[in-house]
Amino acid sequence: MMHTDIVATGWIARLPRSWLPYLLLARVDRPIGTWLLFLPGLWGILLARAPAGATIRLTVLFAAGSLAMRAAGCVVNDLWDRDIDRLVARTAGRPLASGALRPRHALAFLAVLLLAGLAVLLQLNRLSQALGVASLLLVALYPLAKRITWWPQLMMGFTFGFGAPMGYAAATGRLDAAWATLYAAAILWDLGFDTIYAHQDREDDALAGVRSTARLFGERTRPFLAVCYAAATGLLALSGVLAGCGFWFYPALALPAALLVRQVVALDIGDPAGCLRLFRSNRETGLAIALAFLAGWL
């Protein structure tokens, strides 16, 4: 059976059929991407230890913004990659690759999503607004990375991890060492799990000429992943030190560290479905990191 991560059944199948291509284009059937975009932002908000009311408000805004901007990023990605997607089994059924939507439909949908993201951005402070505008360059350029470098997963880390410095800036109104360290941790976390994700397409990517860290490291992915995750954990701990987190942050960080170790041990690059499961497990890992930052309030 052809491996694909598109989910067109369940609750999404009960909606009007005319909506389905747009929902699939936005990856509404796969909310894991929204989680992985939102969680670093939540880390930044919690690391700042703002008053409870401001923290809740920012968390709600970042959740809404993550939903809109993840969908916008998917539209941009699929517009750039529609010809490549037709050559890869997992992505051949995407709406633009399959012809279910035309590029002009996707562009109109993208405009709506960007307006929704703008509405959220205008609720944040000036520093966060400037960072949000800057992030659009990453969103636009990320899909091109696989054409020019073996490290598109690193570019993905810069893009998806950007929520961490935005969340911290939204809560504190400043840039400092804790801001930079948290961003670096998010980038390395993203680099690791997106390398796992890329192993689903390794063989098709080779045929299509698409580059990735999965292809670059191949059988050496496990030690590469261990380095990424160990460095990310160390940087998370350092960000806690720099931000003055309380004692309980550090023992609480043991749980996400253990979950990351489990991914390294369990990785089987020859099992696409298993790689997808490990990739999706990063929602729980990211939530565990958020809980560690929350424990740092004590």
Secondary structure, DSSP 8 states (H G I E B T S, - for coil): --------SGGGGGS-GGGHHHHHHTTTT-THHHHHHHHHHHHHHHHHT--HHHHHHHHHHHHHHHHHHHHHHHHHHHHHHHHHHTTSTTTTTSHHHHTSS-HHHHHHHHHHHHHHHHHHHTTS-HHHHHHHHHHHHHHHHGGGHHHH-S-HHHHHHHHHTTHHHHHHHHHHS---HHHHHHHHHHHHHHHHHHHHHHGGGHHHHHHHT---HHHHHGGGHHHHHHHHHHHHHHHHHHHHHHHT--TTHHHHTHHHHHHHHHHHHH--TT-HHHHHHHHHTHHHHHHHHHHHHHHTT-
